[in-house]
Amino acid sequence: MIQGDGQGPEVWHATDPDATRRAPDLYSPTVPDLPVMEGAGPLYVVGDVHGYLDELREALRAAGLTDESDAWAAGNTRLWFLGDFTDRGPDGIGVIDLVMRLSAEAAAAGGYCKALLGNHELLLLGASRFDDTPVDSVAGTASFKAAWLLNGGQRSDMERLQDHHIQWMSRLDSMALADGHLLLHSDTTAYLDYGTTIDDVNDAIWQALARNDVGVTWDLFRKFTKRFAFRDEDGPQAVRKLLDTYGGTRVVHGHSPIPYLTGEAGASGGGDGDAEGSGADASPQVRAPHVYADSLAIAMDGGVTMSGRLLVARLPLSG
């Protein structure tokens, strides 16, 4: 279903399930210097998916980005996923497989489909690498496996997780700049801890993951699970600090469901977990991305894990 009147944001969400297909060719959307046809196409972003493959497939089709067989149909369009592909929903590995395939198909068509690292990718990587190895959490000694299960980890995803999925997640960028939009997963200023340029931040996080150290990986997960840095009175100042450091005129992020940002659902921003709900409790209906913090920030998590919507939006947005 298409939301919008042509004057404001165009937003799509999914409702109908269907079967998906998998192509044998695997491709990483973080490979640099992808060939792009002259004249960049429109720019789209996708909020948190969390394993809801059917909803994702329907949303991409409704946006005109894929066809009825879930193949790339958008030519030189540019598409960014903002992270959190797995956990809570039924088919996180299917989501990753679809995004990887679309990345290859988009590049062949002269566009691109790229993805950012979310805190749930860090959580799944940690659970697969470190299992029950103890870590020091604010709630006491725990483990990646315990935190992953607590935050919606699906055992079927772990059973189907393969080396190429792990390599793909480990190579994802953590931030990017596109058409003046600073793209992030988390609404936090923790990115500033890893460098003063986008390349420095991405390199620092790649190197941290490459160390394969449980404490280092846990620290990454803990920092990027924080949320709400842009929501309150000091929010515009926090956004401006990121924009002044990394460039851009607006931050676009996922991570925090919009009903939490608007105060229509309660959640805390601390601890070692996400503090999100599940499909058991319906959230207020989100119909569009949330523009806030003096119009400097755009939130893209429509709350699909809370019976909300999986948002796909074309940038720029008004508001």
C-alpha positions, -999 to 999 in steps of 0.1 A, spaced: 0 0 0 13 35 -9 10 62 17 14 98 6 -2 124 -17 29 133 -38 37 163 -17 50 147 15 69 115 23 61 84 2 59 55 26 51 18 21 43 -10 44 37 -47 40 6 -68 47 5 -99 25 29 -129 27 43 -148 -3 71 -171 -11 106 -158 -16 135 -171 -37 172 -173 -32 198 -168 -58 231 -186 -56 252 -155 -62 263 -138 -30 275 -102 -28 285 -78 -1 269 -43 -3 300 -28 14 323 -34 -16 337 1 -24 336 18 -58 305 0 -71 298 9 -108 268 33 -109 252 46 -141 256 83 -149 229 102 -131 222 89 -97 187 75 -92 163 82 -63 174 74 -27 153 51 -5 158 39 31 144 9 49 138 8 87 144 -21 111 132 -55 96 138 -79 125 132 -111 107 98 -101 92 107 -113 57 71 -114 43 65 -78 54 98 -67 38 91 -83 5 56 -67 3 70 -33 13 97 -34 -14 72 -45 -40 47 -18 -30 75 8 -33 83 -4 -68 118 -15 -59 112 -52 -66 89 -71 -89 64 -99 -81 93 -124 -81 112 -103 -56 139 -94 -82 153 -58 -83 131 -37 -105 143 -2 -97 171 4 -122 197 29 -109 178 36 -76 199 37 -45 186 18 -14 200 17 21 189 -6 49 195 9 83 203 -24 101 187 -49 125 178 -77 100 173 -105 126 158 -114 159 121 -112 171 107 -121 137 105 -155 121 131 -154 93 162 -132 99 184 -154 77 159 -151 49 160 -113 53 198 -113 50 197 -136 20 172 -113 2 193 -82 9 225 -99 -3 208 -109 -35 192 -75 -41 226 -60 -36 240 -80 -65 210 -73 -87 209 -36 -80 246 -32 -88 241 -50 -121 213 -26 -130 234 5 -123 220 13 -88 229 -1 -54 214 -17 -24 236 -13 7 232 -20 44 243 -6 78 254 -26 109 227 -27 136 231 -36 172 212 -69 165 239 -78 139 264 -73 167 243 -94 190 240 -123 165 277 -121 157 285 -122 194 262 -151 201 276 -171 172 313 -164 181 313 -164 219 282 -184 230 281 -186 268 315 -169 274 308 -145 304 307 -108 299 303 -80 324 269 -63 318 251 -36 338 227 -63 349 255 -85 362 276 -111 345 259 -125 315 268 -138 280 261 -129 244 240 -160 240 218 -150 270 215 -115 258 206 -127 223 179 -149 235 166 -122 259 164 -98 229 144 -120 206 171 -143 192 156 -171 171 171 -205 173 161 -212 137 183 -183 126 213 -196 145 208 -231 130 208 -216 95 236 -191 100 265 -198 77 300 -184 73 290 -161 44 263 -145 66 289 -139 93 314 -124 69 287 -102 54 276 -88 87 312 -82 98 319 -61 68 288 -38 70 294 0 73 282 16 105 274 50 90 271 66 55 264 100 39 240 101 10 225 133 -5 231 152 27 215 125 49 238 110 76 226 74 78 229 56 111 213 26 128 212 39 164 200 72 177 231 76 198 262 98 198 284 67 205 297 69 169 318 99 181 339 74 202 352 58 170 365 86 149 359 121 134 352 110 99 328 84 84 357 64 71 374 64 104 343 52 122 337 24 98 373 13 98 375 14 137 344 -8 140 356 -32 113 389 -35 131 372 -40 165 351 -69 151 381 -84 134 398 -87 168 373 -114 177 375 -104 213 344 -109 235 349 -78 256 355 -55 226 324 -69 208 303 -66 239 314 -29 243 303 -22 207 269 -39 213 264 -21 246 271 14 231 250 9 200 220 -4 220 217 30 236 189 52 223 169 84 225 199 108 222 179 130 199 145 129 215 145 153 244 154 189 250 191 185 242 183 163 212 188 190 185 222 198 200 232 161 199 222 158 163 241 190 153 272 175 169 270 145 147 263 166 116 291 190 123 315 161 127 305 139 99 286 161 75 251 162 62 220 183 70 198 156 86 203 123 105 183 93 94 182 64 118 164 32 128 167 14 162 141 32 183 105 25 174 86 56 166 59 51 192 86 53 219 100 85 204 66 101 203 57 90 238 29 67 227 46 36 241 69 34 271 105 22 269 138 28 287 171 36 270 195 20 293 208 -15 301 222 -41 278 189 -49 259 166 -32 235 136 -27 258 113 -32 228 80 -50 228 69 -79 207 39 -85 185 18 -94 215 11 -57 223 -2 -36 194 15 -2 191 -1 30 178 -3 29 141 27 46 124 20 58 89 52 77 81 87 83 93 90 106 123 107 139 117 118 155 150 147 173 168 140 206 151 135 187 118 172 175 120 164 138 126 142 112 108 133 80 126 125 50 104 116 22 128 78 19 124 76 -8 151 72 -40 130 80 -60 162 51 -43 179 24 -50 153 35 -18 136 47 -11 101 79 -18 82 87 15 66 103 22 33 107 59 24 121 79 -4 144 108 6 143 137 11 112 140 33 93 171 40 88 183 76 
